[in-house]
Amino acid sequence: MPAAAPCSILILAGGRGQRMGGQDKGLLYWQGQPLVAHIHAVVRPLSDDLIISCNRNQERYRPYADQLVGDTEADFPGPLAGVLAGLAVARHDWLLVLACDAPLIDQALILELMNLANDRQEPAMIRQGGYWQPMFSLIPCALRADFQQAWEEGDRGVQRTLRKHPVRALECAEGDRRLSNFNTPDLLQP
């Protein structure tokens, strides 16, 4: 496998946490550690630019990131706001986007996604069982203006914005547990 292109890594942890009773998902404990710690352990060796998008509890996220960003608008406007904030500060030409509530992700899958970086500046995204997974995507930072334009036009969808471009798919099986989102309290139980 060829070496992956250097990229910044963005962990999205800026949501409202509605299905978790309004709690900050990235800081909820699973197997003795916050969810963000599990992801941090996997991605830390892969980048010298680890960014966390968080809208609260910045002091608790700081040990897990090189940079912290927040949404420019109040009231948790959605993941596209976090992606835009990450694109604004990324130090590399590519931004790998991951959700804070996917603690089973592994380096092998991330490296496969990173290896889809290409000279044509085409984004890449995991497709699982025929469905796109925008919270597991690789975005060329050169598309920042396109993402900003989508935002200004009122689009709040990461997937829709990505799919305005040719997207390279990383196919994953429908039951691939590495892509499991721990977004309800029962999933945190041992």
C-alpha positions, 0 to 999 in steps of 0.5 A: 500500500502506498504512503497516504498523503499528509492530511489534517484530521478533524474530529466532529464533536460539536453537536447538540447530543439530542439522542444522548439527552443533550450530553456532549457525546465525545466526552461520554465514557465507554470502556473507561474512557471518553469516546474522543479518547478512543478515536484520538488513540487511533488517529494521533499517529497518522497526523501532526494536525489533529483538529477537534470541532467542539462548541462546549467543553473546550478545556476537556477536549484540548488534550486530544487536539493540536487545534480546537475550532467551533461553529461560527453560528450559535445553536449547533447548526450542524456538521457542515459548520464543523467541517467549514471550521476545520477547513479554515485551519487545516495545515495540510492539503487534505482534511479527513473528517471523522465523527466523535462517536465512532470509537471502533474505527481503526487505522487500517480503514483510515489509511485506506480512506487517506490513500484515496487522495489524488491529484484531481482533488476529488473528495472520498467518502465511505459507502456502506451497504450502498449508503454514503457515510459523510462522517467518514470522508476525505476532503481536499482543502482546495474545495473550501470555497465550494463548501462555503458557497453551499453554506451561504446558499443555505445547504447544511448537508456535508454529503450533498456538498461532497456529492456536487463533485466526483466522489471516490468511494471506499466500499465497506460491508453493511455490517462493518462494526468499525463504522458504528456510531455510538449515538444512543445511551444503550450503545455505551453499556458494556 
